[in-house]
């Protein structure tokens, strides 16, 4: 006969896992926000760049969240393999490229509508989100897979632990990628 854990201890475990990972996420995001301010305030095109940042962070979260959840699901149900992982990575990169292009296009129109002046070239508006997401996801995906795997092997639920922690890590990767992209493209 299999002995089950009492329901209250399961709830307690979930709360402990989520609370600690959310605390890490919150502190990480506060530090990342500070870093963002320090890195992009000196740019002359700050007013145009600030339009792109929320969309990039949202995009990264909306696309990488399901990636992490699919990876965790595959680990939990015992279906984690190279083929599933590769399909998951390719789908994530494809979605990020398409939506990055859309962010670039929409940011051009928002810039014209709200700021009424062009501080960046059309190419910069388009390339900033695309290059930023390529760099960010290139760092984030291996980190996410590794964290999912380690968490699962330690007997924790990756869905409770990995998503909040990776939010802070991904935000950091995105901000650093954004900054590197601005330097690479010679943004004023």
PyMOL commands that place a pseudoatom at each C-alpha (Angstrom):
pseudoatom trace, name=CA, resn=UNK, resi=1, chain=A, elem=C, hetatm=0, pos=[0.000, 0.000, 0.000]
pseudoatom trace, name=CA, resn=UNK, resi=2, chain=A, elem=C, hetatm=0, pos=[1.347, 3.411, -1.031]
pseudoatom trace, name=CA, resn=UNK, resi=3, chain=A, elem=C, hetatm=0, pos=[1.322, 5.978, 1.718]
pseudoatom trace, name=CA, resn=UNK, resi=4, chain=A, elem=C, hetatm=0, pos=[0.143, 9.406, 0.593]
pseudoatom trace, name=CA, resn=UNK, resi=5, chain=A, elem=C, hetatm=0, pos=[1.350, 12.694, 1.995]
pseudoatom trace, name=CA, resn=UNK, resi=6, chain=A, elem=C, hetatm=0, pos=[-1.268, 14.627, 3.942]
pseudoatom trace, name=CA, resn=UNK, resi=7, chain=A, elem=C, hetatm=0, pos=[-2.933, 17.293, 1.776]
pseudoatom trace, name=CA, resn=UNK, resi=8, chain=A, elem=C, hetatm=0, pos=[-1.742, 20.135, 4.019]
pseudoatom trace, name=CA, resn=UNK, resi=9, chain=A, elem=C, hetatm=0, pos=[1.925, 19.197, 3.607]
pseudoatom trace, name=CA, resn=UNK, resi=10, chain=A, elem=C, hetatm=0, pos=[1.484, 19.215, -0.183]
pseudoatom trace, name=CA, resn=UNK, resi=11, chain=A, elem=C, hetatm=0, pos=[-0.034, 22.708, -0.009]
pseudoatom trace, name=CA, resn=UNK, resi=12, chain=A, elem=C, hetatm=0, pos=[2.773, 23.799, 2.298]
pseudoatom trace, name=CA, resn=UNK, resi=13, chain=A, elem=C, hetatm=0, pos=[5.379, 22.477, -0.132]
pseudoatom trace, name=CA, resn=UNK, resi=14, chain=A, elem=C, hetatm=0, pos=[3.775, 24.305, -3.056]
pseudoatom trace, name=CA, resn=UNK, resi=15, chain=A, elem=C, hetatm=0, pos=[3.673, 27.558, -1.079]
pseudoatom trace, name=CA, resn=UNK, resi=16, chain=A, elem=C, hetatm=0, pos=[7.319, 27.165, -0.032]
pseudoatom trace, name=CA, resn=UNK, resi=17, chain=A, elem=C, hetatm=0, pos=[8.469, 26.418, -3.586]
pseudoatom trace, name=CA, resn=UNK, resi=18, chain=A, elem=C, hetatm=0, pos=[6.516, 29.279, -5.120]
pseudoatom trace, name=CA, resn=UNK, resi=19, chain=A, elem=C, hetatm=0, pos=[7.256, 31.843, -2.390]
pseudoatom trace, name=CA, resn=UNK, resi=20, chain=A, elem=C, hetatm=0, pos=[11.006, 31.307, -2.495]
pseudoatom trace, name=CA, resn=UNK, resi=21, chain=A, elem=C, hetatm=0, pos=[11.169, 31.352, -6.300]
pseudoatom trace, name=CA, resn=UNK, resi=22, chain=A, elem=C, hetatm=0, pos=[8.918, 34.442, -6.505]
pseudoatom trace, name=CA, resn=UNK, resi=23, chain=A, elem=C, hetatm=0, pos=[11.155, 36.217, -3.989]
pseudoatom trace, name=CA, resn=UNK, resi=24, chain=A, elem=C, hetatm=0, pos=[14.192, 35.475, -6.156]
pseudoatom trace, name=CA, resn=UNK, resi=25, chain=A, elem=C, hetatm=0, pos=[12.248, 36.692, -9.199]
pseudoatom trace, name=CA, resn=UNK, resi=26, chain=A, elem=C, hetatm=0, pos=[11.194, 39.934, -7.515]
pseudoatom trace, name=CA, resn=UNK, resi=27, chain=A, elem=C, hetatm=0, pos=[14.693, 40.818, -6.326]
pseudoatom trace, name=CA, resn=UNK, resi=28, chain=A, elem=C, hetatm=0, pos=[16.136, 39.916, -9.728]
pseudoatom trace, name=CA, resn=UNK, resi=29, chain=A, elem=C, hetatm=0, pos=[13.591, 42.080, -11.542]
pseudoatom trace, name=CA, resn=UNK, resi=30, chain=A, elem=C, hetatm=0, pos=[14.273, 45.060, -9.267]
pseudoatom trace, name=CA, resn=UNK, resi=31, chain=A, elem=C, hetatm=0, pos=[17.983, 44.773, -10.009]
pseudoatom trace, name=CA, resn=UNK, resi=32, chain=A, elem=C, hetatm=0, pos=[17.292, 44.332, -13.729]
pseudoatom trace, name=CA, resn=UNK, resi=33, chain=A, elem=C, hetatm=0, pos=[15.081, 47.436, -13.772]
pseudoatom trace, name=CA, resn=UNK, resi=34, chain=A, elem=C, hetatm=0, pos=[17.859, 49.428, -12.145]
pseudoatom trace, name=CA, resn=UNK, resi=35, chain=A, elem=C, hetatm=0, pos=[20.339, 48.102, -14.691]
pseudoatom trace, name=CA, resn=UNK, resi=36, chain=A, elem=C, hetatm=0, pos=[17.963, 48.995, -17.537]
pseudoatom trace, name=CA, resn=UNK, resi=37, chain=A, elem=C, hetatm=0, pos=[17.745, 52.579, -16.328]
pseudoatom trace, name=CA, resn=UNK, resi=38, chain=A, elem=C, hetatm=0, pos=[21.487, 52.913, -16.044]
pseudoatom trace, name=CA, resn=UNK, resi=39, chain=A, elem=C, hetatm=0, pos=[22.154, 51.410, -19.465]
pseudoatom trace, name=CA, resn=UNK, resi=40, chain=A, elem=C, hetatm=0, pos=[19.616, 53.184, -21.688]
pseudoatom trace, name=CA, resn=UNK, resi=41, chain=A, elem=C, hetatm=0, pos=[19.211, 56.613, -20.096]
pseudoatom trace, name=CA, resn=UNK, resi=42, chain=A, elem=C, hetatm=0, pos=[22.401, 57.931, -21.762]
pseudoatom trace, name=CA, resn=UNK, resi=43, chain=A, elem=C, hetatm=0, pos=[21.089, 57.195, -25.281]
pseudoatom trace, name=CA, resn=UNK, resi=44, chain=A, elem=C, hetatm=0, pos=[19.796, 60.237, -27.182]
pseudoatom trace, name=CA, resn=UNK, resi=45, chain=A, elem=C, hetatm=0, pos=[17.054, 58.045, -28.628]
pseudoatom trace, name=CA, resn=UNK, resi=46, chain=A, elem=C, hetatm=0, pos=[15.878, 57.012, -25.137]
pseudoatom trace, name=CA, resn=UNK, resi=47, chain=A, elem=C, hetatm=0, pos=[12.322, 58.214, -25.803]
pseudoatom trace, name=CA, resn=UNK, resi=48, chain=A, elem=C, hetatm=0, pos=[12.005, 55.888, -28.803]
pseudoatom trace, name=CA, resn=UNK, resi=49, chain=A, elem=C, hetatm=0, pos=[13.791, 53.006, -27.106]
pseudoatom trace, name=CA, resn=UNK, resi=50, chain=A, elem=C, hetatm=0, pos=[11.504, 53.115, -24.086]
pseudoatom trace, name=CA, resn=UNK, resi=51, chain=A, elem=C, hetatm=0, pos=[8.583, 52.286, -26.414]
pseudoatom trace, name=CA, resn=UNK, resi=52, chain=A, elem=C, hetatm=0, pos=[10.223, 48.997, -27.395]
pseudoatom trace, name=CA, resn=UNK, resi=53, chain=A, elem=C, hetatm=0, pos=[11.266, 47.682, -23.956]
pseudoatom trace, name=CA, resn=UNK, resi=54, chain=A, elem=C, hetatm=0, pos=[7.841, 46.687, -22.517]
pseudoatom trace, name=CA, resn=UNK, resi=55, chain=A, elem=C, hetatm=0, pos=[6.928, 44.837, -25.686]
pseudoatom trace, name=CA, resn=UNK, resi=56, chain=A, elem=C, hetatm=0, pos=[10.245, 42.972, -25.687]
pseudoatom trace, name=CA, resn=UNK, resi=57, chain=A, elem=C, hetatm=0, pos=[9.910, 41.953, -22.051]
pseudoatom trace, name=CA, resn=UNK, resi=58, chain=A, elem=C, hetatm=0, pos=[6.315, 40.888, -22.580]
pseudoatom trace, name=CA, resn=UNK, resi=59, chain=A, elem=C, hetatm=0, pos=[7.199, 38.987, -25.745]
pseudoatom trace, name=CA, resn=UNK, resi=60, chain=A, elem=C, hetatm=0, pos=[10.030, 37.205, -24.030]
pseudoatom trace, name=CA, resn=UNK, resi=61, chain=A, elem=C, hetatm=0, pos=[7.774, 36.204, -21.146]
pseudoatom trace, name=CA, resn=UNK, resi=62, chain=A, elem=C, hetatm=0, pos=[4.843, 35.170, -23.303]
pseudoatom trace, name=CA, resn=UNK, resi=63, chain=A, elem=C, hetatm=0, pos=[6.981, 32.973, -25.531]
pseudoatom trace, name=CA, resn=UNK, resi=64, chain=A, elem=C, hetatm=0, pos=[9.514, 31.607, -23.068]
pseudoatom trace, name=CA, resn=UNK, resi=65, chain=A, elem=C, hetatm=0, pos=[6.853, 30.786, -20.436]
pseudoatom trace, name=CA, resn=UNK, resi=66, chain=A, elem=C, hetatm=0, pos=[5.205, 28.116, -22.589]
pseudoatom trace, name=CA, resn=UNK, resi=67, chain=A, elem=C, hetatm=0, pos=[8.664, 26.846, -23.597]
pseudoatom trace, name=CA, resn=UNK, resi=68, chain=A, elem=C, hetatm=0, pos=[9.552, 26.285, -19.940]
pseudoatom trace, name=CA, resn=UNK, resi=69, chain=A, elem=C, hetatm=0, pos=[6.163, 24.724, -19.220]
pseudoatom trace, name=CA, resn=UNK, resi=70, chain=A, elem=C, hetatm=0, pos=[6.469, 22.302, -22.159]
pseudoatom trace, name=CA, resn=UNK, resi=71, chain=A, elem=C, hetatm=0, pos=[9.976, 21.345, -21.029]
pseudoatom trace, name=CA, resn=UNK, resi=72, chain=A, elem=C, hetatm=0, pos=[8.745, 20.776, -17.454]
pseudoatom trace, name=CA, resn=UNK, resi=73, chain=A, elem=C, hetatm=0, pos=[5.778, 18.759, -18.717]
pseudoatom trace, name=CA, resn=UNK, resi=74, chain=A, elem=C, hetatm=0, pos=[8.045, 16.549, -20.811]
pseudoatom trace, name=CA, resn=UNK, resi=75, chain=A, elem=C, hetatm=0, pos=[10.301, 15.919, -17.798]
pseudoatom trace, name=CA, resn=UNK, resi=76, chain=A, elem=C, hetatm=0, pos=[7.368, 15.157, -15.491]
pseudoatom trace, name=CA, resn=UNK, resi=77, chain=A, elem=C, hetatm=0, pos=[5.650, 12.727, -17.864]
pseudoatom trace, name=CA, resn=UNK, resi=78, chain=A, elem=C, hetatm=0, pos=[8.956, 11.131, -18.899]
pseudoatom trace, name=CA, resn=UNK, resi=79, chain=A, elem=C, hetatm=0, pos=[8.796, 12.324, -22.503]
pseudoatom trace, name=CA, resn=UNK, resi=80, chain=A, elem=C, hetatm=0, pos=[11.845, 14.620, -22.481]
pseudoatom trace, name=CA, resn=UNK, resi=81, chain=A, elem=C, hetatm=0, pos=[14.001, 13.720, -25.474]
pseudoatom trace, name=CA, resn=UNK, resi=82, chain=A, elem=C, hetatm=0, pos=[16.135, 15.395, -28.107]
pseudoatom trace, name=CA, resn=UNK, resi=83, chain=A, elem=C, hetatm=0, pos=[13.361, 15.494, -30.742]
pseudoatom trace, name=CA, resn=UNK, resi=84, chain=A, elem=C, hetatm=0, pos=[10.769, 17.129, -28.462]
pseudoatom trace, name=CA, resn=UNK, resi=85, chain=A, elem=C, hetatm=0, pos=[13.343, 19.564, -27.124]
pseudoatom trace, name=CA, resn=UNK, resi=86, chain=A, elem=C, hetatm=0, pos=[14.475, 20.563, -30.630]
pseudoatom trace, name=CA, resn=UNK, resi=87, chain=A, elem=C, hetatm=0, pos=[10.875, 21.067, -31.792]
pseudoatom trace, name=CA, resn=UNK, resi=88, chain=A, elem=C, hetatm=0, pos=[10.207, 23.189, -28.713]
pseudoatom trace, name=CA, resn=UNK, resi=89, chain=A, elem=C, hetatm=0, pos=[13.342, 25.296, -29.322]
pseudoatom trace, name=CA, resn=UNK, resi=90, chain=A, elem=C, hetatm=0, pos=[12.549, 25.804, -33.033]
pseudoatom trace, name=CA, resn=UNK, resi=91, chain=A, elem=C, hetatm=0, pos=[8.948, 26.784, -32.291]
pseudoatom trace, name=CA, resn=UNK, resi=92, chain=A, elem=C, hetatm=0, pos=[10.159, 29.260, -29.665]
pseudoatom trace, name=CA, resn=UNK, resi=93, chain=A, elem=C, hetatm=0, pos=[12.731, 30.837, -31.993]
pseudoatom trace, name=CA, resn=UNK, resi=94, chain=A, elem=C, hetatm=0, pos=[10.212, 31.038, -34.857]
pseudoatom trace, name=CA, resn=UNK, resi=95, chain=A, elem=C, hetatm=0, pos=[7.601, 32.718, -32.695]
pseudoatom trace, name=CA, resn=UNK, resi=96, chain=A, elem=C, hetatm=0, pos=[10.140, 35.125, -31.250]
pseudoatom trace, name=CA, resn=UNK, resi=97, chain=A, elem=C, hetatm=0, pos=[11.374, 36.172, -34.705]
pseudoatom trace, name=CA, resn=UNK, resi=98, chain=A, elem=C, hetatm=0, pos=[7.872, 36.749, -36.065]
pseudoatom trace, name=CA, resn=UNK, resi=99, chain=A, elem=C, hetatm=0, pos=[6.691, 38.709, -33.061]
pseudoatom trace, name=CA, resn=UNK, resi=100, chain=A, elem=C, hetatm=0, pos=[9.969, 40.665, -32.881]
pseudoatom trace, name=CA, resn=UNK, resi=101, chain=A, elem=C, hetatm=0, pos=[9.384, 41.789, -36.454]
pseudoatom trace, name=CA, resn=UNK, resi=102, chain=A, elem=C, hetatm=0, pos=[5.874, 42.857, -35.486]
pseudoatom trace, name=CA, resn=UNK, resi=103, chain=A, elem=C, hetatm=0, pos=[7.250, 44.797, -32.481]
pseudoatom trace, name=CA, resn=UNK, resi=104, chain=A, elem=C, hetatm=0, pos=[9.628, 46.635, -34.811]
pseudoatom trace, name=CA, resn=UNK, resi=105, chain=A, elem=C, hetatm=0, pos=[6.853, 47.567, -37.227]
pseudoatom trace, name=CA, resn=UNK, resi=106, chain=A, elem=C, hetatm=0, pos=[4.422, 48.666, -34.525]
pseudoatom trace, name=CA, resn=UNK, resi=107, chain=A, elem=C, hetatm=0, pos=[7.142, 50.680, -32.767]
pseudoatom trace, name=CA, resn=UNK, resi=108, chain=A, elem=C, hetatm=0, pos=[7.710, 52.677, -35.965]
pseudoatom trace, name=CA, resn=UNK, resi=109, chain=A, elem=C, hetatm=0, pos=[4.053, 53.676, -36.063]
pseudoatom trace, name=CA, resn=UNK, resi=110, chain=A, elem=C, hetatm=0, pos=[3.899, 54.400, -32.336]
pseudoatom trace, name=CA, resn=UNK, resi=111, chain=A, elem=C, hetatm=0, pos=[7.016, 56.522, -32.605]
pseudoatom trace, name=CA, resn=UNK, resi=112, chain=A, elem=C, hetatm=0, pos=[5.482, 58.552, -35.414]
pseudoatom trace, name=CA, resn=UNK, resi=113, chain=A, elem=C, hetatm=0, pos=[2.150, 58.836, -33.623]
pseudoatom trace, name=CA, resn=UNK, resi=114, chain=A, elem=C, hetatm=0, pos=[3.395, 59.679, -30.125]
pseudoatom trace, name=CA, resn=UNK, resi=115, chain=A, elem=C, hetatm=0, pos=[6.823, 61.222, -30.526]
pseudoatom trace, name=CA, resn=UNK, resi=116, chain=A, elem=C, hetatm=0, pos=[6.326, 62.681, -34.011]
pseudoatom trace, name=CA, resn=UNK, resi=117, chain=A, elem=C, hetatm=0, pos=[10.017, 62.554, -34.794]
pseudoatom trace, name=CA, resn=UNK, resi=118, chain=A, elem=C, hetatm=0, pos=[12.309, 59.818, -36.003]
pseudoatom trace, name=CA, resn=UNK, resi=119, chain=A, elem=C, hetatm=0, pos=[15.260, 59.227, -33.697]
pseudoatom trace, name=CA, resn=UNK, resi=120, chain=A, elem=C, hetatm=0, pos=[16.079, 55.810, -35.120]
pseudoatom trace, name=CA, resn=UNK, resi=121, chain=A, elem=C, hetatm=0, pos=[16.241, 54.516, -38.677]
pseudoatom trace, name=CA, resn=UNK, resi=122, chain=A, elem=C, hetatm=0, pos=[13.563, 52.158, -39.968]
pseudoatom trace, name=CA, resn=UNK, resi=123, chain=A, elem=C, hetatm=0, pos=[16.203, 49.400, -40.043]
pseudoatom trace, name=CA, resn=UNK, resi=124, chain=A, elem=C, hetatm=0, pos=[17.092, 50.041, -36.400]
pseudoatom trace, name=CA, resn=UNK, resi=125, chain=A, elem=C, hetatm=0, pos=[13.432, 49.880, -35.363]
pseudoatom trace, name=CA, resn=UNK, resi=126, chain=A, elem=C, hetatm=0, pos=[13.111, 46.520, -37.125]
pseudoatom trace, name=CA, resn=UNK, resi=127, chain=A, elem=C, hetatm=0, pos=[16.492, 45.039, -36.185]
pseudoatom trace, name=CA, resn=UNK, resi=128, chain=A, elem=C, hetatm=0, pos=[16.592, 46.018, -32.496]
pseudoatom trace, name=CA, resn=UNK, resi=129, chain=A, elem=C, hetatm=0, pos=[13.829, 43.615, -31.395]
pseudoatom trace, name=CA, resn=UNK, resi=130, chain=A, elem=C, hetatm=0, pos=[14.919, 40.827, -33.756]
pseudoatom trace, name=CA, resn=UNK, resi=131, chain=A, elem=C, hetatm=0, pos=[18.594, 40.835, -32.764]
pseudoatom trace, name=CA, resn=UNK, resi=132, chain=A, elem=C, hetatm=0, pos=[17.763, 41.394, -29.102]
pseudoatom trace, name=CA, resn=UNK, resi=133, chain=A, elem=C, hetatm=0, pos=[15.446, 38.380, -29.002]
pseudoatom trace, name=CA, resn=UNK, resi=134, chain=A, elem=C, hetatm=0, pos=[17.901, 36.157, -30.883]
pseudoatom trace, name=CA, resn=UNK, resi=135, chain=A, elem=C, hetatm=0, pos=[20.656, 36.971, -28.396]
pseudoatom trace, name=CA, resn=UNK, resi=136, chain=A, elem=C, hetatm=0, pos=[18.341, 36.739, -25.400]
pseudoatom trace, name=CA, resn=UNK, resi=137, chain=A, elem=C, hetatm=0, pos=[16.755, 33.419, -26.347]
pseudoatom trace, name=CA, resn=UNK, resi=138, chain=A, elem=C, hetatm=0, pos=[20.162, 31.961, -27.244]
pseudoatom trace, name=CA, resn=UNK, resi=139, chain=A, elem=C, hetatm=0, pos=[21.191, 32.467, -23.618]
pseudoatom trace, name=CA, resn=UNK, resi=140, chain=A, elem=C, hetatm=0, pos=[17.800, 31.831, -22.034]
pseudoatom trace, name=CA, resn=UNK, resi=141, chain=A, elem=C, hetatm=0, pos=[16.858, 28.521, -23.641]
pseudoatom trace, name=CA, resn=UNK, resi=142, chain=A, elem=C, hetatm=0, pos=[19.865, 26.487, -22.458]
pseudoatom trace, name=CA, resn=UNK, resi=143, chain=A, elem=C, hetatm=0, pos=[19.604, 28.079, -19.006]
pseudoatom trace, name=CA, resn=UNK, resi=144, chain=A, elem=C, hetatm=0, pos=[15.892, 27.218, -18.834]
pseudoatom trace, name=CA, resn=UNK, resi=145, chain=A, elem=C, hetatm=0, pos=[16.415, 23.617, -19.906]
pseudoatom trace, name=CA, resn=UNK, resi=146, chain=A, elem=C, hetatm=0, pos=[19.208, 23.189, -17.368]
pseudoatom trace, name=CA, resn=UNK, resi=147, chain=A, elem=C, hetatm=0, pos=[17.206, 24.772, -14.527]
pseudoatom trace, name=CA, resn=UNK, resi=148, chain=A, elem=C, hetatm=0, pos=[14.157, 22.621, -15.394]
pseudoatom trace, name=CA, resn=UNK, resi=149, chain=A, elem=C, hetatm=0, pos=[16.323, 19.508, -15.384]
pseudoatom trace, name=CA, resn=UNK, resi=150, chain=A, elem=C, hetatm=0, pos=[18.099, 20.339, -12.088]
pseudoatom trace, name=CA, resn=UNK, resi=151, chain=A, elem=C, hetatm=0, pos=[14.836, 21.269, -10.377]
pseudoatom trace, name=CA, resn=UNK, resi=152, chain=A, elem=C, hetatm=0, pos=[13.157, 18.072, -11.518]
pseudoatom trace, name=CA, resn=UNK, resi=153, chain=A, elem=C, hetatm=0, pos=[16.125, 15.919, -10.426]
pseudoatom trace, name=CA, resn=UNK, resi=154, chain=A, elem=C, hetatm=0, pos=[16.019, 17.551, -6.966]
pseudoatom trace, name=CA, resn=UNK, resi=155, chain=A, elem=C, hetatm=0, pos=[12.382, 16.457, -6.593]
pseudoatom trace, name=CA, resn=UNK, resi=156, chain=A, elem=C, hetatm=0, pos=[10.877, 19.935, -6.913]
pseudoatom trace, name=CA, resn=UNK, resi=157, chain=A, elem=C, hetatm=0, pos=[8.071, 20.827, -9.287]
pseudoatom trace, name=CA, resn=UNK, resi=158, chain=A, elem=C, hetatm=0, pos=[9.652, 22.771, -12.182]
pseudoatom trace, name=CA, resn=UNK, resi=159, chain=A, elem=C, hetatm=0, pos=[6.342, 24.529, -12.814]
pseudoatom trace, name=CA, resn=UNK, resi=160, chain=A, elem=C, hetatm=0, pos=[6.478, 26.061, -9.329]
pseudoatom trace, name=CA, resn=UNK, resi=161, chain=A, elem=C, hetatm=0, pos=[10.171, 26.902, -9.269]
pseudoatom trace, name=CA, resn=UNK, resi=162, chain=A, elem=C, hetatm=0, pos=[11.541, 27.464, -12.764]
pseudoatom trace, name=CA, resn=UNK, resi=163, chain=A, elem=C, hetatm=0, pos=[8.984, 29.900, -14.200]
pseudoatom trace, name=CA, resn=UNK, resi=164, chain=A, elem=C, hetatm=0, pos=[9.426, 32.654, -11.578]
pseudoatom trace, name=CA, resn=UNK, resi=165, chain=A, elem=C, hetatm=0, pos=[13.202, 32.304, -11.349]
pseudoatom trace, name=CA, resn=UNK, resi=166, chain=A, elem=C, hetatm=0, pos=[13.609, 32.256, -15.121]
pseudoatom trace, name=CA, resn=UNK, resi=167, chain=A, elem=C, hetatm=0, pos=[11.463, 35.395, -15.368]
pseudoatom trace, name=CA, resn=UNK, resi=168, chain=A, elem=C, hetatm=0, pos=[14.164, 37.355, -13.556]
pseudoatom trace, name=CA, resn=UNK, resi=169, chain=A, elem=C, hetatm=0, pos=[16.976, 35.627, -15.447]
pseudoatom trace, name=CA, resn=UNK, resi=170, chain=A, elem=C, hetatm=0, pos=[15.220, 36.191, -18.784]
pseudoatom trace, name=CA, resn=UNK, resi=171, chain=A, elem=C, hetatm=0, pos=[14.577, 39.846, -17.999]
pseudoatom trace, name=CA, resn=UNK, resi=172, chain=A, elem=C, hetatm=0, pos=[18.274, 40.244, -17.238]
pseudoatom trace, name=CA, resn=UNK, resi=173, chain=A, elem=C, hetatm=0, pos=[19.243, 38.474, -20.487]
pseudoatom trace, name=CA, resn=UNK, resi=174, chain=A, elem=C, hetatm=0, pos=[16.785, 40.651, -22.425]
pseudoatom trace, name=CA, resn=UNK, resi=175, chain=A, elem=C, hetatm=0, pos=[18.117, 43.914, -20.982]
pseudoatom trace, name=CA, resn=UNK, resi=176, chain=A, elem=C, hetatm=0, pos=[21.733, 42.944, -21.612]
pseudoatom trace, name=CA, resn=UNK, resi=177, chain=A, elem=C, hetatm=0, pos=[20.803, 41.739, -25.122]
pseudoatom trace, name=CA, resn=UNK, resi=178, chain=A, elem=C, hetatm=0, pos=[18.952, 45.009, -25.747]
pseudoatom trace, name=CA, resn=UNK, resi=179, chain=A, elem=C, hetatm=0, pos=[21.970, 47.029, -24.697]
pseudoatom trace, name=CA, resn=UNK, resi=180, chain=A, elem=C, hetatm=0, pos=[24.363, 44.926, -26.789]
pseudoatom trace, name=CA, resn=UNK, resi=181, chain=A, elem=C, hetatm=0, pos=[22.042, 45.284, -29.781]
pseudoatom trace, name=CA, resn=UNK, resi=182, chain=A, elem=C, hetatm=0, pos=[21.979, 49.068, -29.390]
pseudoatom trace, name=CA, resn=UNK, resi=183, chain=A, elem=C, hetatm=0, pos=[25.776, 49.142, -29.365]
pseudoatom trace, name=CA, resn=UNK, resi=184, chain=A, elem=C, hetatm=0, pos=[25.989, 46.727, -32.304]
pseudoatom trace, name=CA, resn=UNK, resi=185, chain=A, elem=C, hetatm=0, pos=[23.626, 48.838, -34.417]
pseudoatom trace, name=CA, resn=UNK, resi=186, chain=A, elem=C, hetatm=0, pos=[25.219, 52.148, -33.431]
pseudoatom trace, name=CA, resn=UNK, resi=187, chain=A, elem=C, hetatm=0, pos=[21.995, 53.553, -31.984]
pseudoatom trace, name=CA, resn=UNK, resi=188, chain=A, elem=C, hetatm=0, pos=[22.322, 57.218, -31.007]
for i in range(1, 188): cmd.bond("trace and resi %d" % i, "trace and resi %d" % (i + 1))
show_as sticks, trace
zoom trace
